[in-house]
């Protein structure tokens, strides 16, 4: 049974450097993972990109709409989104629940 309601935000997934391309789509936050789902009009792979919430180790709110989710495997998720504070709040609530439900302490964010 789901503990949280699934939430969707409009987002772009940013690849690489400042001049690299983006894919437009949706950021979907579920109980244990967050997903970037590209729109069908994008170029490149249109498959979902899934990330485990328990692997989040930090966040960076960049200039304007830039937002980075740092992952334990050093594969940062670079997004362009509005509502960065809301997204962090939703991800952190789920991250805390994942560890607490397993009887583990919630690891502090590293970044």
Secondary structure, DSSP 8 states (H G I E B T S, - for coil): --SS--EEEEEEEE-SSTTS-EEEEEEEE-SSEEEEEE-TT-SS--S-EEEEGGGEEEEEE-STTEEEEEETTS--EEEEES-HHHHHHHHHHHHHHHHHHTT--------
